[in-house]
Amino acid sequence: MSETVTIIGGGLAGTEAAWQLAERGCQVTLYEMRPQRQTGAHVTDRLAELVCSNSMGSTLPDRALGILKNELLRMGSLVIRTAFKHALPAGAALAVSREDFAEEITGLIGGHPNITVHRQEVTEIPAGPVIIATGPLTSGALTAQIQALTGQQHLYFYDAMAPIVVADTIDMTVAFRQSRYDRESELGGDEGDYINCPLNKEEYARFVQAVLDAPKTELKGADKELERYFEGCMPIEALAARGEKSLAFGPMRPVGLRDPRTGRRPWAAVQ
């Protein structure tokens, strides 16, 4: 390809696309608006910064996500290769060190001879071959351009943010370390890769009720009418509202865990 390919957005998709094209001899211009214009979720100016969970899902060879990772590695994926290089103990999942992962991706992209990185906001879709990889944090000006191009007014869903818990606030006389089914990663030591906070039936019921009773941000006007969620990343309050046991059969499911205090599987667990 003789034309330069423009990529807008320096997240996971944008950096992977830039790398694959550049490795095949294409000239790439990559635009990332940070730090000129920050978002409400990013905290650094690095490319491929993970702003939500640092987990990329299962690595098990009999699971869809595990199969996909192996395929991507064989195809030379920059993102997956770098993720494994900076992996953290996480049982059968691929969790990464956010800072080290983003720093290496930033250095590799910036140092590639076929990639030119511009740190500025794109407000109009340029002519020529373009990949728009700006995700849900697209700036207002570019969103308007995408809306005009596609004829769609709304291009979003409501996502859930993963909280970061300070380890010192966890009562380890109650919580315990274990990966599900004792699938500890090679990176971990003798202890389990995950901290589990077990709940019995009564504690779980109180937890669910507290979530339902907690103050929430009320959507208004057009936002309320368009309220929808991504099923793969549901806010906990939206899940709890679906039924009393929805959390126990969802993100708080206790399968593969054993509470050392009782020797039995807890009713539910926060992992």
N, C-alpha and C positions, 0 to 999 in steps of 0.2 A: 504494500500500500504506500503510495507516494504522498498522500495527504497526511497532515498531522491530525491525530485523534484528540479531541478535547474531552476531558473527563471532569465533571463538576461534582465535588464531594470527595473528601479524603478519609472516609470511614473504611470499614472492612471491604465493602463491595468496590469502592472507588480505587483503593490501593491495590486490590487483587487484580482488577481489570487493567490498571496501568502497568503493573508488573508483567502480566501475561502478554500484553501487546508489545511492551518494550523488549521482552525476551525474544520475541519473534521478529525483531528488527524494525518495529513501527516507532515513529516519533510521537511522543505523547506530551500533551500539556495538561497538567493536573491543577485544578483550582480548589483551594480550601480557604474559606473566609476567615477562619480563626488564625491568629488572634486579632485581626483587624476588626472583626465582629464576632463576639462570643455568643454562645447559646445559653439557655437557662440550665443546661445539664452538664456541659463539659467544664472541666476545671483546668485543663492544660491547653497548650497549642499543638500537641503532638498529633500526628496522623494515627488513624486506627485506634483512637482512645475508646475504651469500653466504658460506657456511662451507666449501664445497668448491671446485670449479673456478670461476673467474670467466668462463668461456666459456659462451655460450648457443648455440653451434653455428653451422652454416653460414648465410650470408646469400645464397648463390647462388640465383637465381630458378628454377633447374631442379631444386632439391633440396627435399625435403619440409619441412625446417626453414626454409629460405629462404622458401618459399611461405607457410608458417604465420606467419612474422614479418610479411610484407607484409599478410596478412589481418588480423592483430592490430592493426597500425598503422592500417589503414583503419577498424577498429572502435573506435579510440580507446583502445588499451591503454596504461595508465599505465606498466606495467613495461617494455614494449618501447620505448616512446617515450623513457623516461628512460635506458634502457640505451644506445640509439643516441646520446643526448646526451653520455654519459660513456664513449664507446667508446675503446678503446685499439688501437694497431696490432696486427692479428692476421690478416693475410691475408684469406681469404674467410670468416672466422669473426667472430662478434660477441663480443668480450671487453670487459669493463667495468672501470673503476676501482671497486673494492669500496667504498671509503670514500665517494667522491663520490656514487655511485649510491644507497647506503643513506641517506646524509644528506639527499639531495633527496627521496627517497620519504618519509622520516620527516617532513620539513617540510610536504610537500604533504598528507599524510594528516592530520597534526595541525592544519593550518590550514583544512581543509575545514569549512564551517559545518554540514554534515549528518553529520559523523563525530565521535563522542566516543570518545577512547582511554582505556582503563583499564589501568594497569600493575600487574596482579595476576594470580595464578594462579587458574584456574578448576578447581574440583575436582568439580563436578557439572554435568551438561548442563542448561542452563536451559530453561524452557518457552518456547513461541513459536517463530517462525522462527529457525533456528540454522544457521550454516555452521561446521563443524569443519574447520579448515585448519592443524592443528598438526604434521603431518608425522611423521617418524620420531623426533623429539626430544620427543614428547609426555610430559608429566609422569606419574609413576606413578599418581596419584589419578585423573586424567582417563582414562588408559589403562584402568583398571579399569571406569570408567563406559562407555567405548566397547565394551569386551569384553562387559559385561552387556547392552548395547543390541543388539549384533550377534550375540551368541551364539558369537563366535569367541574362542578363548583367545590366539592369537598373531597380532599385527598388525605384523610387521616382516620385514625382510630384512637381510642383512649387506652393508654398503656399503663402498666403497673411498675412502680419503681421498687427495686430490691433494697431494703434497709441494711445498713452496716451496723452490726452489734459489737460493742466494745467487750472484749473477752473478760475483763475484770468484773463486769456486771453480771456474769453468769455464775450461779451457785453450783459449783462442781460436786457438792455433796448430794445433789439431786440429779444433775445432768451427767451424762456419761459419753465416752468417746467410742464410736463404732461406725463402720461403713455397713450398708445394707448387705446382709448375707456374708459379712466379714470379707467383702471384696476390697481389701486394702490395696492401695497403689504401691508400686515399688519405691515411690518417693517418700512415703511415710515411714515412721519408725515403728516401735512396738505398739504404740497407741493407735487407736482408730483415726481415720482421716477426718471424721466429722464429729462435732459436738451435738448431742441429741438431748433435747429438753422434753422428758416424757410427761404425759398427762393421763390421769385415770379418767373414768367416765364422767365423774362429777366435775373435775377440774376442766375437762374439755367443754362441758356444757356451760360452765361459767365463762370460759374464754370466748366461746361463740356468742353468748349473750352480750359480753362486753364489747365485742366487735360491732354487733348490731346496734348497740346503744351509743357508741362513740360518736362524737361530732364528725360530720363529713362535709366536704365541699359540695354545695348544692349547685348543680348546673341550671342555667336559666336560659330562657328564650330559645334561639335556634340551636344552641348547644344541647339543651335538654331534648329537643325533638330529634336530634341526630345522634343521641347517645348510643354507642355500640362499643363492644370490647373485642380484642383479639383473644380467641379461645385458648391460645397457647401461653398467654401471659395475663391471666385475670387478676384484677385487684382482689385482695382477700375479702373485702366487705361485699363485693359483688358475688363472690362464691358463697359466702356465708348466707346471703339472702336467698340462695336457691334451695336451701334445706339444711336441717340440723346436722346431717351427716356428710354434707358435701365436702367439708374440709378434711374430715377423717378418711374419706375415700379419694382425696385429692392431694394437695401439697403437704398435708399433715399425716398422710397414711403411714402406719407404723410397720409395714411389712419388712421382714428381714432384720428387725431390731429386737434386742433382748435387754430388758432393764435389769442390771445386775442386782438391784435392791430386791427384786421379786423373783428373778429368774424367768419371767414371762414377758411376752410382748405387751407393750403399753397399749392403752386404748387409742392414743394418738401421740404424735411427737412433732416438735419443731426441730428441723435439722439444719 
